[in-house]
Amino acid sequence: MAILVTRPKADAEATANRLRRLGLDTVLSPVIEIVPLHVDWPDAPPDALIATSAYALSCALPESWVGLPLFAVGERSASAYAGPVIIGGGNGRDLLELIRASQLRRFVYLAGRARKHTIEAGFEAGQLRIIETYDAQAATSLTPEAESALEQGRIRAVLHYSRRSCEIFLKRAQERALALPPRHLCLSPDVAEPLKMIGLHPEIAATPHEKALLALI
């Protein structure tokens, strides 16, 4: 029996290596591809940056922006940043509270093209500029290995890291009339919602970190 990992390719491979070190078989089927976008940077830097995904920080910042404070939704979102970081509690609402308490006024939100709008909804006009640095494009199908493993009942659990990737996985499985495995392990309650909506009973990590997610296995 194997664990199905649906993260973008580089992250999926890193997770698979961790699972293999635990003696677990893995099947990879990235349901999202991360595509960098061309960015036209404004001349004047803001007071601080905001990021809710590590992918948003994979771009090269303008020289005058290097070292700006970064408000990150969690530790992983800040992992690729070399400057000062203020880390939230794992969701956009908690991050907004930290931003409001900072007394800073001008922010740039480094974001993906497909995203929730929790962050921008919390700002007054003129305080926030959104710069899209990447697009998370949905895969058109699961990998042949994943489809075969699901058909044969060889998947014991699926790891779900984001609500969108969970939705894409369910859609692609439905399109192929694939039976879902018995266990669905989710990084947060929000990630688990699409599964609950179809009557499943996902398991949710105690904290929104991969270590806690893998502990569910």
Backbone hydrogen bonds in HBPLUS format (Angstrom, degrees):
<---DONOR---> <-ACCEPTOR-->    atom                        ^
c    i                          cat <-CA-CA->   ^        H-A-AA   ^      H-
h    n   atom  resd res      DA  || num        DHA   H-A  angle D-A-AA Bond
n    s   type  num  typ     dist DA aas  dist angle  dist       angle   num
A0002-ALA N   A0154-ARG O   2.77 MM 152  6.10 156.8  1.82 159.3 167.5     1
A0156-ARG N   A0002-ALA O   2.82 MM 154  5.69 157.7  1.87 152.3 159.6     2
A0003-ILE N   A0025-ASP O   2.94 MM  22  6.27 157.8  1.99 138.7 142.0     3
A0027-VAL N   A0003-ILE O   2.91 MM  24  6.13 149.7  2.00 154.3 152.1     4
A0004-LEU N   A0157-ALA O   2.90 MM 153  6.27 170.6  1.91 161.4 163.5     5
A0159-LEU N   A0004-LEU O   3.03 MM 155  6.34 164.6  2.06 178.6 175.8     6
A0005-VAL N   A0027-VAL O   2.89 MM  22  6.24 162.7  1.92 164.9 170.2     7
A0029-SER N   A0005-VAL O   2.90 MM  24  6.16 160.9  1.94 166.5 164.7     8
A0031-VAL N   A0006-THR O   3.12 MM  25  5.56 163.2  2.15 138.2 132.9     9
A0012-ALA N   A0008-PRO O   2.78 MM   4  5.79 159.9  1.82 159.1 163.9    10
A0013-GLU N   A0009-LYS O   2.95 MM   4  6.17 157.5  2.00 155.8 160.4    11
A0014-ALA N   A0010-ALA O   3.18 MM   4  6.43 152.8  2.25 141.1 148.2    12
A0015-THR N   A0011-ASP O   2.92 MM   4  6.19 161.4  1.95 153.6 158.4    13
A0016-ALA N   A0012-ALA O   2.83 MM   4  6.02 159.1  1.88 148.4 154.9    14
A0017-ASN N   A0013-GLU O   3.03 MM   4  6.24 151.1  2.12 142.7 149.4    15
A0018-ARG N   A0014-ALA O   3.21 MM   4  6.55 151.8  2.29 142.7 149.7    16
A0018-ARG N   A0015-THR O   3.06 MM   3  5.12 116.1  2.49  96.4 111.8    17
A0019-LEU N   A0015-THR O   2.96 MM   4  6.29 158.2  2.00 154.4 160.6    18
A0020-ARG N   A0016-ALA O   2.86 MM   4  6.08 156.7  1.91 150.5 156.9    19
A0021-ARG N   A0017-ASN O   3.07 MM   4  6.28 149.1  2.17 141.9 149.5    20
A0022-LEU N   A0019-LEU O   2.96 MM   3  5.05 136.5  2.15  97.9 111.0    21
A0024-LEU N   A0019-LEU O   3.01 MM   5  5.33 163.6  2.03 141.3 139.9    22
A0023-GLY N   A0020-ARG O   2.87 MM   3  4.89 157.9  1.92 105.4 110.9    23
A0139-ALA N   A0031-VAL O   2.80 MM 108  4.79 163.8  1.82 127.8 127.2    24
A0033-GLU N   A0137-GLN O   2.78 MM 104  5.11 156.9  1.83 145.4 153.4    25
A0137-GLN N   A0033-GLU O   2.83 MM 104  5.11 150.0  1.92 159.5 150.5    26
A0035-VAL N   A0135-ASP O   2.80 MM 100  5.10 166.7  1.82 155.9 160.4    27
A0135-ASP N   A0035-VAL O   2.78 MM 100  5.10 153.5  1.84 144.0 153.2    28
A0037-LEU N   A0133-THR O   2.98 MM  96  5.12 162.5  2.02 126.5 123.1    29
A0047-ASP N   A0106-ARG O   2.77 MM  59  5.19 146.1  1.89 130.0 141.3    30
A0048-ALA N   A0106-ARG O   3.34 MM  58  6.84 143.2  2.49 154.1 162.3    31
A0108-VAL N   A0048-ALA O   3.17 MM  60  6.68 149.0  2.27 150.0 159.3    32
A0049-LEU N   A0069-PRO O   2.83 MM  20  6.20 167.0  1.85 160.7 164.4    33
A0071-PHE N   A0049-LEU O   2.80 MM  22  6.12 164.0  1.82 147.0 151.1    34
A0050-ILE N   A0108-VAL O   2.87 MM  58  6.14 138.3  2.04 157.1 155.3    35
A0110-LEU N   A0050-ILE O   2.91 MM  60  6.03 154.4  1.97 164.9 163.9    36
A0051-ALA N   A0071-PHE O   2.95 MM  20  6.38 153.8  2.02 160.9 161.6    37
A0073-VAL N   A0051-ALA O   3.13 MM  22  6.62 146.0  2.25 153.7 162.5    38
A0056-ALA N   A0053-SER O   3.19 MM   3  5.59 142.4  2.33 106.1 115.0    39
A0057-LEU N   A0054-ALA O   3.08 MM   3  5.52 151.8  2.17 110.4 118.5    40
A0058-SER N   A0055-TYR O   3.20 MM   3  5.39 166.4  2.22 113.4 113.8    41
A0065-TRP N   A0062-PRO O   2.86 MM   3  5.31 155.8  1.92 116.1 124.3    42
A0066-VAL N   A0063-GLU O   3.32 MM   3  5.50 150.3  2.42 103.5 111.3    43
A0068-LEU N   A0065-TRP O   3.10 MM   3  5.71 155.8  2.16 142.0 139.4    44
A0070-LEU N   A0084-PRO O   2.93 MM  14  6.28 149.2  2.03 148.6 158.5    45
A0086-ILE N   A0070-LEU O   2.78 MM  16  6.14 162.1  1.82 165.2 168.1    46
A0072-ALA N   A0086-ILE O   2.93 MM  14  6.21 159.5  1.97 153.4 160.2    47
A0088-GLY N   A0072-ALA O   2.77 MM  16  6.09 162.4  1.80 164.1 170.1    48
A0090-GLY N   A0073-VAL O   2.90 MM  17  5.19 132.7  2.12 168.1 169.4    49
A0078-ALA N   A0075-GLU O   3.14 MM   3  5.31 132.6  2.38  99.1 111.5    50
A0079-SER N   A0076-ARG O   3.11 MM   3  5.01 159.7  2.15 103.4 109.8    51
A0081-TYR N   A0078-ALA O   3.09 MM   3  5.43 166.4  2.11 120.2 121.8    52
A0095-LEU N   A0091-ASN O   3.21 MM   4  6.47 157.3  2.26 148.8 155.6    53
A0096-LEU N   A0092-GLY O   2.96 MM   4  6.17 153.4  2.03 148.6 154.9    54
A0097-GLU N   A0093-ARG O   3.30 MM   4  6.62 148.5  2.40 143.7 150.8    55
A0098-LEU N   A0094-ASP O   3.34 MM   4  6.74 152.3  2.42 145.5 151.8    56
A0099-ILE N   A0095-LEU O   3.00 MM   4  6.32 155.9  2.06 151.5 158.7    57
A0100-ARG N   A0096-LEU O   2.92 MM   4  6.13 163.7  1.95 153.2 156.6    58
A0101-ALA N   A0097-GLU O   3.10 MM   4  6.23 149.8  2.19 140.0 148.1    59
A0102-SER N   A0099-ILE O   3.13 MM   3  5.26 148.7  2.23 101.7 111.1    60
A0107-PHE N   A0127-GLN O   2.89 MM  20  6.19 167.1  1.91 169.0 173.3    61
A0129-ARG N   A0107-PHE O   2.95 MM  22  6.35 149.5  2.05 145.2 154.8    62
A0109-TYR N   A0129-ARG O   2.81 MM  20  6.15 158.5  1.86 154.3 161.8    63
A0131-ILE N   A0109-TYR O   2.96 MM  22  6.06 169.6  1.97 148.3 151.0    64
A0111-ALA N   A0131-ILE O   2.99 MM  20  6.13 164.9  2.01 145.4 149.6    65
A0133-THR N   A0111-ALA O   2.90 MM  22  6.02 150.8  1.98 161.2 169.8    66
A0113-ARG N   A0134-TYR O   2.95 MM  21  6.40 143.0  2.09 150.9 162.6    67
A0121-ALA N   A0117-HIS O   3.13 MM   4  6.04 149.5  2.23 143.4 151.7    68
A0122-GLY N   A0119-ILE O   2.98 MM   3  5.49 154.8  2.04 114.6 122.5    69
A0123-PHE N   A0120-GLU O   3.38 MM   3  5.68 166.5  2.40 114.7 114.4    70
A0127-GLN N   A0124-GLU O   3.19 MM   3  5.82 165.8  2.21 137.8 139.6    71
A0146-ALA N   A0143-THR O   3.03 MM   3  5.19 115.5  2.46 100.5 115.8    72
A0147-GLU N   A0143-THR O   2.95 MM   4  6.28 165.7  1.97 161.8 165.7    73
A0148-SER N   A0144-PRO O   2.92 MM   4  6.05 162.8  1.95 149.5 154.3    74
A0149-ALA N   A0145-GLU O   2.94 MM   4  6.11 159.4  1.99 145.6 151.5    75
A0150-LEU N   A0146-ALA O   2.91 MM   4  6.11 157.1  1.96 152.1 157.9    76
A0151-GLU N   A0147-GLU O   2.93 MM   4  6.11 160.7  1.96 149.0 154.7    77
A0152-GLN N   A0148-SER O   2.99 MM   4  6.17 148.2  2.10 145.8 154.2    78
A0154-ARG N   A0149-ALA O   2.81 MM   5  4.99 156.8  1.86 157.8 156.6    79
A0153-GLY N   A0150-LEU O   3.15 MM   3  5.04 155.8  2.21  99.5 106.9    80
A0158-VAL N   A0183-ARG O   3.08 MM  25  6.52 144.5  2.21 137.8 146.3    81
A0185-LEU N   A0158-VAL O   2.90 MM  27  6.12 167.3  1.92 169.2 173.5    82
A0160-HIS N   A0185-LEU O   2.78 MM  25  5.97 161.0  1.82 171.3 169.6    83
A0187-LEU N   A0160-HIS O   3.07 MM  27  6.39 139.9  2.24 160.1 172.2    84
A0166-CYS N   A0162-SER O   3.04 MM   4  6.20 152.2  2.12 145.1 153.1    85
A0167-GLU N   A0163-ARG O   2.94 MM   4  6.22 157.7  1.99 150.3 155.9    86
A0168-ILE N   A0164-ARG O   2.93 MM   4  6.22 158.7  1.98 152.3 158.0    87
A0169-PHE N   A0165-SER O   2.93 MM   4  6.09 162.3  1.96 146.5 151.3    88
A0170-LEU N   A0166-CYS O   3.05 MM   4  6.29 167.5  2.07 152.8 155.6    89
A0171-LYS N   A0167-GLU O   2.99 MM   4  6.19 156.6  2.04 146.4 153.2    90
A0172-ARG N   A0168-ILE O   2.93 MM   4  6.15 166.0  1.95 157.8 160.7    91
A0173-ALA N   A0169-PHE O   2.95 MM   4  6.13 158.6  2.00 153.2 159.4    92
A0174-GLN N   A0170-LEU O   2.92 MM   4  6.04 154.8  1.99 144.3 151.5    93
A0175-GLU N   A0171-LYS O   2.94 MM   4  6.16 156.7  1.99 148.9 155.1    94
A0178-LEU N   A0173-ALA O   2.90 MM   5  5.10 173.7  1.90 151.3 151.4    95
A0177-ALA N   A0174-GLN O   2.96 MM   3  4.78 159.8  2.01 103.1 109.2    96
A0203-GLU N   A0184-HIS O   2.85 MM  19  6.15 163.2  1.88 163.7 169.3    97
A0186-CYS N   A0203-GLU O   2.75 MM  17  6.03 167.3  1.77 164.9 169.4    98
A0205-ALA N   A0186-CYS O   2.88 MM  19  6.18 161.4  1.92 171.0 176.0    99
A0192-ALA N   A0188-SER O   3.26 MM   4  6.54 144.3  2.39 143.5 153.1   100
A0192-ALA N   A0189-PRO O   3.14 MM   3  5.08 123.4  2.48  92.7 107.1   101
A0193-GLU N   A0190-ASP O   3.25 MM   3  5.42 153.4  2.32 105.0 112.3   102
A0195-LEU N   A0192-ALA O   3.05 MM   3  5.52 129.7  2.31 113.9 126.7   103
A0196-LYS N   A0192-ALA O   3.13 MM   4  6.43 156.7  2.19 153.4 160.7   104
A0197-MET N   A0193-GLU O   2.93 MM   4  6.12 151.1  2.02 156.7 164.9   105
A0198-ILE N   A0195-LEU O   3.21 MM   3  5.53 148.5  2.32 103.2 111.9   106
A0200-LEU N   A0195-LEU O   3.02 MM   5  5.32 155.4  2.08 152.8 145.2   107
A0199-GLY N   A0196-LYS O   3.02 MM   3  5.05 161.7  2.05 110.5 112.0   108
A0209-HIS N   A0207-THR O   2.76 MM   2  5.59 141.1  1.91 104.4  94.1   109
A0212-ALA N   A0209-HIS O   3.08 MM   3  5.48 119.2  2.47 106.7 120.1   110
A0213-LEU N   A0209-HIS O   3.05 MM   4  6.40 151.0  2.14 148.3 157.4   111
A0213-LEU N   A0210-GLU O   3.03 MM   3  4.83 113.3  2.49  90.5 107.4   112
A0214-LEU N   A0210-GLU O   2.83 MM   4  6.06 167.5  1.84 164.1 164.8   113
A0215-ALA N   A0211-LYS O   3.05 MM   4  6.20 136.3  2.25 136.5 148.5   114
A0216-LEU N   A0213-LEU O   3.10 MM   3  5.59 152.1  2.18 109.1 116.9   115
A0217-ILE N   A0214-LEU O   3.08 MM   3  5.54 150.7  2.17 110.1 118.0   116
